[in-house]
Amino acid sequence: MTMTESEARDLVVKEVRRIVPDAEFDDLAPDADLRRTFELDSLDLPGFGELLAKDAAIRVDEEDYPELATMTSCQRLLSSRAATPPVS
């Protein structure tokens, strides 16, 4: 399965809004810190990773959390993982 950057962005928006329902993305810079912008705490990050993993049908491990920092890094992670076949 492949995922475009647009699809990845839409997924990130969807999952952030599950945690922060009133999150605004209109003026969000691609490299803005998502945790700081949306006041995500240390418990929100693992939940965000799990939501992304479930909906994208990919694996997101704890060592991947730094890649969940910005929209750009999230898109890159989602696109690369979605393009990689799962290891059996």
Backbone as JSON Lines, residues from 0, in Angstrom:
{"i":0,"aa":"M","n":[0.84,-1.17,0.0],"ca":[0.0,0.0,0.0],"c":[0.88,1.24,0.0]}
{"i":1,"aa":"T","n":[0.55,2.2,-0.8],"ca":[1.28,3.45,-0.79],"c":[0.4,4.55,-0.2]}
{"i":2,"aa":"M","n":[1.05,5.6,0.27],"ca":[0.33,6.72,0.85],"c":[0.99,8.0,0.34]}
{"i":3,"aa":"T","n":[0.2,8.86,-0.24],"ca":[0.72,10.14,-0.71],"c":[0.94,11.07,0.48]}
{"i":4,"aa":"E","n":[1.69,12.14,0.25],"ca":[1.9,13.12,1.31],"c":[0.58,13.74,1.73]}
{"i":5,"aa":"S","n":[-0.31,13.96,0.78],"ca":[-1.63,14.53,1.08],"c":[-2.44,13.58,1.96]}
{"i":6,"aa":"E","n":[-2.42,12.31,1.64],"ca":[-3.13,11.32,2.45],"c":[-2.52,11.24,3.85]}
{"i":7,"aa":"A","n":[-1.2,11.3,3.92],"ca":[-0.52,11.26,5.22],"c":[-0.89,12.48,6.04]}
{"i":8,"aa":"R","n":[-0.92,13.66,5.4],"ca":[-1.3,14.89,6.11],"c":[-2.73,14.78,6.63]}
{"i":9,"aa":"D","n":[-3.64,14.31,5.8],"ca":[-5.03,14.15,6.21],"c":[-5.15,13.22,7.41]}
{"i":10,"aa":"L","n":[-4.36,12.16,7.41],"ca":[-4.39,11.21,8.52],"c":[-3.86,11.85,9.8]}
{"i":11,"aa":"V","n":[-2.78,12.62,9.69],"ca":[-2.23,13.31,10.87],"c":[-3.26,14.28,11.42]}
{"i":12,"aa":"V","n":[-3.88,15.05,10.56],"ca":[-4.93,15.99,11.0],"c":[-6.04,15.25,11.71]}
{"i":13,"aa":"K","n":[-6.5,14.17,11.13],"ca":[-7.6,13.38,11.72],"c":[-7.23,12.89,13.12]}
{"i":14,"aa":"E","n":[-6.01,12.35,13.26],"ca":[-5.62,11.77,14.54],"c":[-5.32,12.83,15.59]}
{"i":15,"aa":"V","n":[-4.74,13.95,15.2],"ca":[-4.53,15.03,16.17],"c":[-5.88,15.52,16.66]}
{"i":16,"aa":"R","n":[-6.83,15.64,15.76],"ca":[-8.17,16.12,16.16],"c":[-8.91,15.12,17.05]}
{"i":17,"aa":"R","n":[-8.53,13.87,17.01],"ca":[-9.12,12.9,17.95],"c":[-8.63,13.18,19.37]}
{"i":18,"aa":"I","n":[-7.41,13.73,19.47],"ca":[-6.84,14.06,20.77],"c":[-7.18,15.49,21.18]}
{"i":19,"aa":"V","n":[-7.12,16.41,20.21],"ca":[-7.4,17.83,20.42],"c":[-8.48,18.24,19.42]}
{"i":20,"aa":"P","n":[-9.75,18.06,19.77],"ca":[-10.84,18.28,18.81],"c":[-10.86,19.65,18.13]}
{"i":21,"aa":"D","n":[-10.42,20.68,18.8],"ca":[-10.47,22.01,18.2],"c":[-9.15,22.43,17.55]}
{"i":22,"aa":"A","n":[-8.27,21.48,17.27],"ca":[-6.97,21.78,16.65],"c":[-7.17,22.44,15.28]}
{"i":23,"aa":"E","n":[-6.44,23.53,15.07],"ca":[-6.49,24.27,13.8],"c":[-5.21,24.03,13.01]}
{"i":24,"aa":"F","n":[-5.36,23.72,11.76],"ca":[-4.21,23.41,10.91],"c":[-4.01,24.41,9.77]}
{"i":25,"aa":"D","n":[-4.91,25.36,9.63],"ca":[-4.85,26.3,8.5],"c":[-3.52,27.03,8.39]}
{"i":26,"aa":"D","n":[-3.0,27.51,9.5],"ca":[-1.76,28.28,9.48],"c":[-0.56,27.51,10.03]}
{"i":27,"aa":"L","n":[-0.69,26.21,10.15],"ca":[0.4,25.4,10.7],"c":[1.54,25.26,9.71]}
{"i":28,"aa":"A","n":[2.72,25.69,10.12],"ca":[3.91,25.52,9.29],"c":[4.26,24.03,9.23]}
{"i":29,"aa":"P","n":[4.77,23.55,8.1],"ca":[5.08,22.13,7.96],"c":[6.07,21.61,9.0]}
{"i":30,"aa":"D","n":[6.94,22.49,9.5],"ca":[7.93,22.06,10.48],"c":[7.63,22.56,11.89]}
{"i":31,"aa":"A","n":[6.4,22.97,12.14],"ca":[6.0,23.38,13.48],"c":[5.96,22.15,14.39]}
{"i":32,"aa":"D","n":[6.37,22.33,15.62],"ca":[6.37,21.24,16.6],"c":[4.92,20.93,16.99]}
{"i":33,"aa":"L","n":[4.46,19.74,16.66],"ca":[3.07,19.36,16.93],"c":[2.78,19.29,18.43]}
{"i":34,"aa":"R","n":[3.74,18.78,19.2],"ca":[3.52,18.67,20.65],"c":[3.33,20.04,21.27]}
{"i":35,"aa":"R","n":[4.18,20.98,20.89],"ca":[4.1,22.33,21.44],"c":[2.85,23.06,20.92]}
{"i":36,"aa":"T","n":[2.6,22.98,19.63],"ca":[1.48,23.68,19.02],"c":[0.14,23.24,19.6]}
{"i":37,"aa":"F","n":[-0.02,21.94,19.8],"ca":[-1.31,21.41,20.26],"c":[-1.29,20.97,21.72]}
{"i":38,"aa":"E","n":[-0.21,21.34,22.42],"ca":[-0.06,21.05,23.84],"c":[-0.27,19.57,24.15]}
{"i":39,"aa":"L","n":[0.37,18.72,23.36],"ca":[0.29,17.29,23.58],"c":[1.24,16.93,24.72]}
{"i":40,"aa":"D","n":[0.77,16.14,25.67],"ca":[1.63,15.76,26.78],"c":[2.29,14.41,26.52]}
{"i":41,"aa":"S","n":[3.05,13.96,27.49],"ca":[3.81,12.72,27.31],"c":[2.92,11.5,27.12]}
{"i":42,"aa":"L","n":[1.69,11.55,27.55],"ca":[0.76,10.44,27.34],"c":[0.07,10.52,25.97]}
{"i":43,"aa":"D","n":[-0.03,11.73,25.44],"ca":[-0.67,11.89,24.14],"c":[0.17,11.32,23.01]}
{"i":44,"aa":"L","n":[1.49,11.44,23.1],"ca":[2.36,11.01,22.0],"c":[2.23,9.52,21.7]}
{"i":45,"aa":"P","n":[2.31,8.64,22.71],"ca":[2.11,7.21,22.39],"c":[0.73,6.94,21.81]}
{"i":46,"aa":"G","n":[-0.3,7.61,22.33],"ca":[-1.64,7.43,21.8],"c":[-1.74,7.89,20.36]}
{"i":47,"aa":"F","n":[-1.11,9.01,20.06],"ca":[-1.07,9.53,18.69],"c":[-0.39,8.51,17.77]}
{"i":48,"aa":"G","n":[0.74,7.97,18.21],"ca":[1.45,6.96,17.42],"c":[0.6,5.73,17.18]}
{"i":49,"aa":"E","n":[-0.14,5.3,18.2],"ca":[-1.0,4.13,18.06],"c":[-2.15,4.39,17.09]}
{"i":50,"aa":"L","n":[-2.73,5.58,17.17],"ca":[-3.81,5.93,16.25],"c":[-3.32,5.94,14.8]}
{"i":51,"aa":"L","n":[-2.17,6.55,14.58],"ca":[-1.6,6.58,13.23],"c":[-1.31,5.17,12.74]}
{"i":52,"aa":"A","n":[-0.7,4.36,13.59],"ca":[-0.35,2.99,13.21],"c":[-1.6,2.19,12.83]}
{"i":53,"aa":"K","n":[-2.63,2.31,13.64],"ca":[-3.85,1.55,13.38],"c":[-4.49,1.97,12.07]}
{"i":54,"aa":"D","n":[-4.68,3.26,11.88],"ca":[-5.38,3.73,10.68],"c":[-4.55,3.57,9.41]}
{"i":55,"aa":"A","n":[-3.24,3.64,9.53],"ca":[-2.38,3.49,8.35],"c":[-1.96,2.04,8.14]}
{"i":56,"aa":"A","n":[-2.31,1.18,9.08],"ca":[-1.92,-0.23,9.02],"c":[-0.41,-0.38,8.89]}
{"i":57,"aa":"I","n":[0.29,0.36,9.76],"ca":[1.75,0.29,9.81],"c":[2.17,0.1,11.26]}
{"i":58,"aa":"R","n":[3.44,-0.08,11.46],"ca":[3.99,-0.21,12.81],"c":[4.66,1.11,13.18]}
{"i":59,"aa":"V","n":[4.34,1.63,14.36],"ca":[5.0,2.81,14.91],"c":[5.48,2.42,16.3]}
{"i":60,"aa":"D","n":[6.79,2.34,16.45],"ca":[7.39,1.95,17.72],"c":[7.84,3.17,18.51]}
{"i":61,"aa":"E","n":[8.18,2.96,19.75],"ca":[8.62,4.06,20.61],"c":[9.82,4.8,20.03]}
{"i":62,"aa":"E","n":[10.72,4.08,19.4],"ca":[11.89,4.74,18.8],"c":[11.51,5.61,17.59]}
{"i":63,"aa":"D","n":[10.28,5.48,17.11],"ca":[9.79,6.32,16.01],"c":[9.17,7.63,16.5]}
{"i":64,"aa":"Y","n":[8.96,7.77,17.8],"ca":[8.28,8.95,18.32],"c":[8.93,10.27,17.92]}
{"i":65,"aa":"P","n":[10.26,10.36,17.83],"ca":[10.84,11.62,17.36],"c":[10.36,12.01,15.96]}
{"i":66,"aa":"E","n":[9.98,11.02,15.16],"ca":[9.48,11.29,13.81],"c":[8.05,11.81,13.82]}
{"i":67,"aa":"L","n":[7.41,11.83,14.98],"ca":[6.05,12.34,15.09],"c":[6.06,13.81,15.52]}
{"i":68,"aa":"A","n":[7.2,14.45,15.41],"ca":[7.38,15.81,15.91],"c":[6.69,16.88,15.07]}
{"i":69,"aa":"T","n":[6.74,16.76,13.76],"ca":[6.2,17.79,12.87],"c":[5.33,17.15,11.81]}
{"i":70,"aa":"M","n":[4.59,17.97,11.1],"ca":[3.77,17.45,10.01],"c":[4.66,16.8,8.96]}
{"i":71,"aa":"T","n":[5.76,17.48,8.62],"ca":[6.68,16.96,7.61],"c":[7.25,15.61,8.01]}
{"i":72,"aa":"S","n":[7.7,15.49,9.26],"ca":[8.3,14.23,9.69],"c":[7.24,13.13,9.8]}
{"i":73,"aa":"C","n":[6.03,13.48,10.22],"ca":[4.95,12.48,10.25],"c":[4.63,11.99,8.85]}
{"i":74,"aa":"Q","n":[4.51,12.91,7.9],"ca":[4.22,12.52,6.52],"c":[5.31,11.61,5.97]}
{"i":75,"aa":"R","n":[6.55,11.95,6.25],"ca":[7.68,11.14,5.78],"c":[7.62,9.73,6.37]}
{"i":76,"aa":"L","n":[7.36,9.63,7.68],"ca":[7.27,8.33,8.33],"c":[6.11,7.51,7.76]}
{"i":77,"aa":"L","n":[4.95,8.12,7.67],"ca":[3.78,7.39,7.16],"c":[3.98,6.95,5.72]}
{"i":78,"aa":"S","n":[4.48,7.83,4.88],"ca":[4.7,7.49,3.47],"c":[5.71,6.37,3.31]}
{"i":79,"aa":"S","n":[6.8,6.45,4.07],"ca":[7.84,5.42,3.93],"c":[7.37,4.07,4.48]}
{"i":80,"aa":"R","n":[6.66,4.07,5.61],"ca":[6.19,2.81,6.19],"c":[5.08,2.18,5.35]}
{"i":81,"aa":"A","n":[4.22,3.0,4.82],"ca":[3.12,2.47,4.0],"c":[3.65,1.86,2.72]}
{"i":82,"aa":"A","n":[4.8,2.34,2.25],"ca":[5.38,1.84,1.0],"c":[6.21,0.58,1.22]}
{"i":83,"aa":"T","n":[6.52,0.26,2.46],"ca":[7.36,-0.89,2.79],"c":[6.48,-2.07,3.14]}
{"i":84,"aa":"P","n":[6.64,-3.2,2.45],"ca":[5.84,-4.37,2.79],"c":[6.16,-4.86,4.19]}
{"i":85,"aa":"P","n":[5.15,-5.34,4.92],"ca":[5.4,-5.83,6.28],"c":[6.31,-7.06,6.27]}
{"i":86,"aa":"V","n":[7.11,-7.14,7.31],"ca":[8.02,-8.28,7.46],"c":[7.27,-9.41,8.14]}
{"i":87,"aa":"S","n":[7.36,-10.6,7.58],"ca":[6.65,-11.75,8.16],"c":[7.48,-12.43,9.19]}
